[in-house]
C-alpha cells in the first residue's frame, strides 16, 4: 500500500488506481487481524465463513485491478480498429 501511494505521488500511477487499490487491499489485513483476535479471545464460529468467503474475493479484486489498465488499453484499441474498418468500408 505504501508503494502504491509513493508511485502515485511520483505520478507513475493514476490517482484513481491508487484510491481503488487502497480501498481493495485495506480489508485484507483488517480481516486477518479480526481472525487473529477472534481465534485468541472470542472463538466465534461464523468468522471462519467470513474469512474463507471474503479473502478470495479481495484477492480476485486485486488481480482485476492490476490488469484493469491493460483491459482499458485493449478495449480502446479494439474500438479504434473497428472505427478504422468502418471508415475504410
C-alpha positions as CSV (number, residue, x, y, z in Angstrom):
1,X,0.0,0.0,0.0
2,X,2.9,2.3,0.7
3,X,4.4,1.6,-2.7
4,X,1.2,2.4,-4.4
5,X,1.0,5.7,-2.5
6,X,4.6,6.5,-3.3
7,X,4.2,5.8,-7.0
8,X,1.1,8.0,-7.1
9,X,3.0,10.9,-5.6
10,X,5.7,10.4,-8.3
11,X,2.9,10.4,-11.0
12,X,3.7,6.8,-12.0
13,X,0.2,5.5,-11.1
14,X,-3.1,7.2,-11.7
15,X,-4.9,8.6,-8.7
16,X,-8.0,6.5,-9.3
17,X,-5.8,3.4,-9.4
18,X,-4.2,4.3,-6.1
19,X,-7.5,5.0,-4.4
20,X,-9.1,1.9,-5.7
21,X,-6.1,-0.2,-4.8
22,X,-6.0,1.2,-1.3
23,X,-9.8,0.5,-0.8
24,X,-9.5,-3.0,-2.2
25,X,-6.3,-4.1,-0.3
26,X,-7.2,-2.5,3.0
27,X,-9.8,-5.1,4.0
28,X,-7.4,-8.0,3.7
29,X,-5.1,-7.0,6.7
30,X,-8.2,-6.0,8.7
31,X,-9.7,-9.4,8.0
32,X,-6.5,-11.1,9.1
33,X,-6.5,-9.0,12.4
34,X,-10.1,-9.9,13.0
35,X,-9.4,-13.6,12.6
36,X,-6.4,-13.4,14.9
37,X,-8.3,-11.6,17.7
38,X,-11.2,-14.0,17.2
39,X,-9.1,-17.1,17.5
40,X,-7.3,-15.9,20.7
41,X,-10.2,-14.2,22.5
42,X,-13.6,-15.0,21.3
43,X,-13.5,-18.2,19.2
44,X,-16.7,-17.4,17.3
45,X,-17.9,-19.9,14.6
46,X,-19.0,-17.5,11.9
47,X,-15.8,-15.7,11.4
48,X,-14.3,-18.6,9.5
49,X,-17.0,-18.3,7.0
50,X,-16.3,-14.5,6.6
51,X,-12.6,-15.2,6.2
52,X,-12.9,-18.0,3.7
53,X,-15.6,-16.1,1.8
54,X,-14.2,-12.6,1.7
55,X,-10.4,-13.2,1.3
56,X,-10.7,-14.9,-2.1
57,X,-12.9,-12.0,-3.3
58,X,-10.4,-9.4,-2.1
59,X,-7.6,-11.3,-3.9
60,X,-9.6,-11.6,-7.1
61,X,-10.4,-7.9,-7.0
62,X,-6.8,-7.0,-6.5
63,X,-5.8,-9.1,-9.6
64,X,-8.5,-7.5,-11.7
65,X,-7.4,-4.0,-10.5
66,X,-3.8,-4.8,-11.6
67,X,-4.9,-5.9,-15.1
68,X,-7.6,-3.2,-15.5
69,X,-5.3,-0.6,-17.3
70,X,-4.3,-3.3,-19.8
71,X,-8.0,-4.1,-20.3
72,X,-8.8,-0.4,-20.9
73,X,-6.0,-0.1,-23.5
74,X,-7.1,-3.3,-25.2
75,X,-10.7,-2.1,-25.4
76,X,-9.6,1.3,-26.8
77,X,-7.5,-0.5,-29.4
78,X,-10.4,-2.6,-30.5
79,X,-12.7,0.4,-30.7
80,X,-10.2,2.4,-32.8
81,X,-9.7,-0.7,-35.0
82,X,-13.4,-1.1,-35.5
83,X,-13.7,2.6,-36.4
84,X,-10.9,2.4,-38.9
85,X,-12.5,-0.6,-40.6
86,X,-15.8,1.2,-40.7
87,X,-14.3,4.2,-42.4
88,X,-12.5,2.1,-45.0
89,X,-15.6,0.2,-45.9
